[in-house]
């Protein structure tokens, strides 16, 4: 395959992959900000950021995590930058872990996703409820934050599967060579 053609295909695939990831992030934001039920809903932007961090470079993961965090701040009405800082550092850390230490496996993703969800939930509960003594008994934590964390981690499986399809469909271009049979090879 021509090197120029391969570079153009890889650039095209990179742009398409990033656009699909941004659409997935936009869908998650719209779901969080518009769906309003009485029961806890999954925070879809957290697994979206973690899935991106699993499959992309650390710098891009930190930027994507920061944008997901800002959108989560906007959707949940928290202080601007609260979730952005959490998701930016978590995305950077997860991306570095998957680049240098861990293999891309669903179980590795699930426990890291759960860690990020628990950290975000605990910090949110601490700074917005516990410090101001709105919930001294922990009823809000048990009835809202724990089911929300469970639903978010379960929805992460769907995001992991979707980002895997996106990466396989629009990943790097591989070259395939076909060898011709040669009678000149001596086998002993």
C-alpha positions as CSV (number, residue, x, y, z in Angstrom):
1,X,0.0,0.0,0.0
2,X,1.2,3.5,-0.8
3,X,2.5,5.3,2.3
4,X,0.8,8.5,1.4
5,X,-2.5,6.7,0.9
6,X,-2.0,4.9,4.2
7,X,-1.4,8.2,6.0
8,X,-4.5,9.8,4.5
9,X,-6.6,6.8,5.5
10,X,-5.3,6.9,9.1
11,X,-5.9,10.7,9.3
12,X,-9.5,10.1,8.0
13,X,-10.1,7.3,10.4
14,X,-8.7,9.4,13.3
15,X,-11.1,12.3,12.5
16,X,-14.1,10.0,12.1
17,X,-13.2,8.2,15.4
18,X,-13.0,11.5,17.2
19,X,-16.2,12.8,15.8
20,X,-18.0,9.6,16.8
21,X,-16.6,9.9,20.3
22,X,-17.8,13.6,20.5
23,X,-21.2,12.5,19.4
24,X,-21.2,9.8,22.1
25,X,-20.2,12.4,24.7
26,X,-23.0,14.7,23.4
27,X,-25.5,12.0,23.7
28,X,-24.4,11.3,27.2
29,X,-24.8,15.0,28.1
30,X,-28.2,15.3,26.6
31,X,-29.3,12.1,28.4
32,X,-28.1,13.4,31.8
33,X,-29.5,16.9,31.3
34,X,-32.9,16.1,29.9
35,X,-34.1,12.8,31.3
36,X,-35.8,13.4,34.6
37,X,-37.2,10.6,36.6
38,X,-37.8,10.1,40.3
39,X,-35.2,7.3,40.5
40,X,-31.4,7.7,40.2
41,X,-30.0,7.6,36.7
42,X,-26.5,6.6,35.4
43,X,-24.0,9.4,35.0
44,X,-23.0,8.4,31.5
45,X,-20.3,11.0,31.1
46,X,-18.0,9.1,33.5
47,X,-17.8,5.8,31.6
48,X,-17.6,7.8,28.4
49,X,-14.5,9.6,29.6
50,X,-13.0,6.3,31.0
51,X,-13.6,4.4,27.8
52,X,-11.9,7.2,25.8
53,X,-9.0,7.0,28.2
54,X,-8.6,3.3,27.7
55,X,-8.2,3.6,24.0
56,X,-6.5,7.0,23.3
57,X,-3.3,8.8,24.2
58,X,-2.8,10.4,27.6
59,X,-2.9,14.0,26.4
60,X,-6.1,13.5,24.4
61,X,-7.6,11.6,27.3
62,X,-7.0,14.4,29.7
63,X,-8.6,16.9,27.4
64,X,-11.6,14.7,26.8
65,X,-12.0,13.9,30.5
66,X,-11.9,17.7,31.2
67,X,-14.6,18.4,28.7
68,X,-16.7,15.5,30.0
69,X,-16.2,16.9,33.5
70,X,-17.3,20.4,32.4
71,X,-20.4,19.0,30.8
72,X,-21.1,17.0,33.9
73,X,-20.8,20.1,36.0
74,X,-23.2,21.9,33.6
75,X,-25.7,19.1,33.7
76,X,-25.6,18.5,37.5
77,X,-25.4,22.1,38.5
78,X,-22.3,21.8,40.6
79,X,-19.4,24.2,40.8
80,X,-17.7,24.7,37.4
81,X,-14.5,22.7,37.3
82,X,-15.3,20.3,40.2
83,X,-16.0,17.2,38.1
84,X,-13.7,18.5,35.3
85,X,-10.6,18.3,37.6
86,X,-11.7,14.8,38.9
87,X,-12.3,13.4,35.4
88,X,-9.2,15.0,33.8
89,X,-6.8,13.5,36.4
90,X,-8.7,10.2,36.3
91,X,-8.6,10.0,32.5
92,X,-4.9,10.9,32.5
93,X,-4.1,8.3,35.1
94,X,-6.2,5.6,33.4
95,X,-4.7,6.3,30.0
96,X,-1.2,6.0,31.4
97,X,-2.1,2.8,33.2
98,X,-3.4,1.2,30.0
99,X,-0.5,2.4,28.0
100,X,2.2,1.0,30.3
101,X,0.8,-1.5,32.8
102,X,-2.6,-2.9,32.1
103,X,-4.1,-4.8,29.2
104,X,-7.3,-3.7,27.5
105,X,-9.8,-6.0,29.1
106,X,-13.4,-5.5,30.3
107,X,-12.6,-6.4,33.9
108,X,-9.7,-3.9,34.1
109,X,-12.0,-1.3,32.6
110,X,-14.9,-2.1,35.1
111,X,-12.8,-1.8,38.2
112,X,-11.2,1.4,37.1
113,X,-14.5,2.8,36.1
114,X,-15.9,1.9,39.5
115,X,-13.0,3.5,41.2
116,X,-13.6,6.8,39.3
117,X,-17.3,6.6,40.0
118,X,-16.8,6.0,43.7
119,X,-14.2,8.8,44.0
120,X,-16.5,11.3,42.2
121,X,-19.5,10.2,44.3
122,X,-17.7,10.4,47.6
123,X,-16.3,13.8,46.8
124,X,-19.6,15.1,45.6
125,X,-21.4,13.8,48.7
126,X,-18.6,15.2,51.0
127,X,-18.5,18.7,49.6
128,X,-22.2,19.2,48.8
129,X,-24.0,17.3,51.6
130,X,-21.8,16.1,54.4
131,X,-19.8,19.3,55.1
132,X,-23.0,21.4,55.3
133,X,-24.7,18.8,57.4
134,X,-27.6,18.4,55.0
135,X,-27.5,14.6,55.4
136,X,-26.1,13.6,58.7
137,X,-27.6,10.1,58.6
138,X,-26.3,9.2,55.1
139,X,-29.8,8.6,53.6
140,X,-29.0,10.6,50.5
141,X,-25.8,8.6,50.0
142,X,-27.6,5.3,50.4
143,X,-30.7,6.2,48.3
144,X,-29.1,8.2,45.5
145,X,-25.4,7.9,45.2
146,X,-25.0,4.1,45.6
147,X,-27.7,3.2,43.0
148,X,-26.3,5.9,40.7
149,X,-22.9,4.3,41.0
150,X,-24.2,0.8,40.3
151,X,-26.2,2.0,37.2
152,X,-23.2,4.0,35.9
153,X,-20.9,1.1,36.2
154,X,-23.3,-1.2,34.4
155,X,-23.8,1.3,31.6
156,X,-20.0,1.4,31.3
157,X,-20.1,-2.1,29.7
158,X,-22.2,-0.7,26.8
159,X,-19.8,2.2,26.4
160,X,-16.8,-0.2,26.4
161,X,-18.4,-2.3,23.7
162,X,-19.3,0.8,21.6
163,X,-15.8,2.3,21.8
164,X,-14.3,-1.1,21.0
165,X,-16.4,-1.2,17.8
166,X,-15.4,2.4,17.0
167,X,-11.7,1.7,17.5
168,X,-11.8,-1.5,15.4
169,X,-13.7,0.1,12.6
170,X,-11.7,3.4,12.5
171,X,-8.4,2.4,14.0
172,X,-5.0,2.2,12.4
173,X,-4.7,0.9,8.8
174,X,-3.0,-2.5,8.7
175,X,-1.3,-3.8,5.6
176,X,-1.8,-7.4,4.4
177,X,0.7,-9.1,2.3
178,X,0.1,-12.2,0.2
179,X,3.1,-14.4,-0.4
180,X,3.5,-16.2,-3.7
181,X,4.4,-19.8,-3.5
182,X,7.9,-20.4,-4.5
183,X,9.5,-23.6,-5.5
184,X,13.0,-22.2,-4.7
185,X,12.5,-22.8,-1.0
186,X,14.2,-25.9,0.2
187,X,12.6,-27.6,3.2
188,X,14.4,-30.2,5.1
